[in-house]
């Protein structure tokens, strides 16, 4: 360094638009050399006042609004909302719908984890794996389209059940897709868990300890990779989950130990893909016949909401963790008096701070991506060094990450 | 460590024994699922603002809770905050949802922070400050969370009174005559 500086650290803002993230979020890093000393996260760049908008609409309309909160969890939000409304209005759900809801939820988990696996591989410069995983994900999307009529916004949820049944003639296609996943699963497992380079980049990187995960109220694979047994599907009895064979997926199931690093978060997601395939198969075997929705007449449902005075909570284990909705009706209107949405990433913001501290700049993309944040994509990073501002764009930051991988491979 | 599991009635009693009449209202709701009719329990309690922090500490002595989120209602004269905790996660079908609500008068809507007991409460407490205009006493970081810096001060998006966002809403579909 030519000029003398008294300050030994400098700041890097990353975001609000960032390539490692799917939606805008702003990180401000305090950097000393290559090491991250402190992190500050700011949110709100895409706050669309969905909750307030929802309070001006009736619950049937909200189902479709909730679906648009997130493009990847487009099933989890409406289903958690439906559970909250069913709780508040005391609406029963027919038994067959429990199973259909599980199938849709698990199919979404497969899609989401596959997408994440591709993004994670891309972040460390392993683009061939991105193509492989997204090719596999395409099959899951095809199945989703076959079952619901749409690839992303599925419009399958209805309060008191689901909107579309799975008939006998649909079963061969489901089995075919599941078998495809089972056949390819071993390949994926081998790439992610045995590859020397992936191990070097992910082991011991971005560690979240058990205590931090617990105290910071982390949810989903992020918390389970740190050994905290927290999974709404197992914790509480809802849908058909109590009748299915399901357990907490923690990394010690495979390796016998918990480190809470990026590698462990990869393990948890891979195990969960396998678990989801198994759960869908169990559902198809056990699914009873019967109605799929308890009240098909919408005006009747709306009248029920209007009469209701009460509150309810609805949870569902989304691919990224527990999604939580709170609904209150005041008995005067069919519109909810209050609607609160809590997406899983909301709780996984604070855990980023201990994860990123003491890591290197090149690790930012993979560590940030390892919680599978559901916000938005890194476009540029500006480095302010000796008051000179240099902008690193997405390509450059990505190149840093790729170069680190190459260095390790030598 | 084997912690003693209390059933829902015992949980309510655990709080009532300690805080007596400060626990104003409590109800237990059960919803069943599965062929074996497994129950999922949610407990709702209204607690006096004065003992709120003590009650959360008392809860932590029982088991370390997961704070899902804090939601809030504008009830006219009061602002009601509801703290949604989950207890006993980690064992199959044993989770209990404990929803503790507190009424804060609009004239002085302050409540103590939980960040020293549950650090994960920070995000949701910051959100409550900006959305409902409550004051969290002792919050380690009181900046805005979701709202932009140029959002007018003294406007709270979830309020239903004159400080609410109604004035800011432009109905673009309306035709001016």
Contacts between the chains, C-beta under 8 A, distances in Angstrom:
chain1	res1	chain2	res2	distance
A	42	B	143	7.9
A	42	B	145	7.9
A	43	B	145	5.9
A	43	B	146	5.9
A	44	B	144	7.4
A	44	B	145	6.3
A	44	B	146	3.7
A	44	B	147	6.3
A	44	B	148	6.6
A	47	B	146	4.4
A	47	B	147	7.2
A	49	B	157	6.7
A	49	B	165	7.9
A	51	B	158	7.6
A	52	B	157	5.7
A	52	B	158	7.1
A	52	B	165	6.6
A	87	B	29	7.6
A	87	B	31	6.5
A	87	B	42	7.6
A	98	B	33	6.9
A	98	B	34	7.8
A	214	B	64	6.3
A	215	B	118	6.6
A	215	B	119	5.1
A	215	B	120	6.1
A	216	B	119	5.7
A	216	B	120	4.2
A	217	B	66	5.6
A	217	B	67	5.2
A	217	B	68	7.6
A	217	B	118	6.8
A	217	B	120	3.2
A	217	B	121	7.5
A	218	B	120	7.5
A	228	B	90	7.6
A	229	B	89	7.1
A	229	B	90	4.0
A	229	B	91	8.0
A	230	B	66	6.6
A	230	B	89	5.0
A	230	B	90	6.6
A	232	B	95	7.8
A	234	B	92	5.3
A	234	B	93	7.7
A	235	B	86	7.2
A	235	B	89	4.5
A	235	B	90	7.2
A	235	B	91	7.7
A	235	B	92	7.5
A	235	B	93	7.4
A	235	B	94	7.2
A	235	B	95	3.7
A	236	B	40	4.6
A	236	B	93	6.5
A	236	B	95	4.4
A	236	B	97	7.6
A	237	B	32	7.4
A	237	B	33	4.4
A	237	B	34	5.7
A	237	B	38	3.4
A	237	B	39	6.5
A	237	B	40	4.8
A	237	B	93	4.7
A	238	B	31	7.8
A	238	B	33	5.1
A	238	B	40	6.0
A	239	B	33	6.5
A	240	B	33	7.7
A	240	B	34	6.7
A	241	B	33	7.5
A	241	B	34	7.4
A	242	B	33	5.8
A	242	B	34	3.3
A	242	B	35	7.9
A	242	B	36	6.5
A	242	B	38	4.2
A	242	B	93	5.8
A	243	B	34	4.7
A	243	B	35	5.2
A	243	B	36	7.3
A	248	B	90	7.6
A	311	B	44	7.8
A	311	B	82	8.0
A	313	B	42	6.4
A	313	B	84	6.4
A	313	B	97	6.2
A	313	B	99	6.9
A	315	B	68	7.5
A	315	B	97	8.0
A	322	B	68	6.8
A	324	B	68	4.7
A	324	B	69	5.5
A	324	B	84	6.8
A	326	B	69	7.5
A	326	B	71	4.3
A	326	B	82	7.0
A	326	B	84	6.9
A	328	B	73	6.0
A	337	B	73	6.7
A	338	B	71	6.7
A	338	B	72	7.5
A	338	B	73	4.9
A	338	B	158	7.6
A	340	B	69	6.6
A	340	B	71	3.7
A	340	B	72	7.7
A	342	B	68	6.3
A	342	B	69	3.9
A	342	B	124	7.8
A	346	B	69	7.3
A	346	B	123	6.1
A	346	B	124	7.6
A	347	B	68	7.9
A	347	B	69	8.0
A	347	B	120	6.7
A	347	B	123	7.4
A	349	B	123	5.7
A	350	B	119	7.0
A	350	B	120	5.8
A	350	B	122	6.3
A	350	B	123	6.3
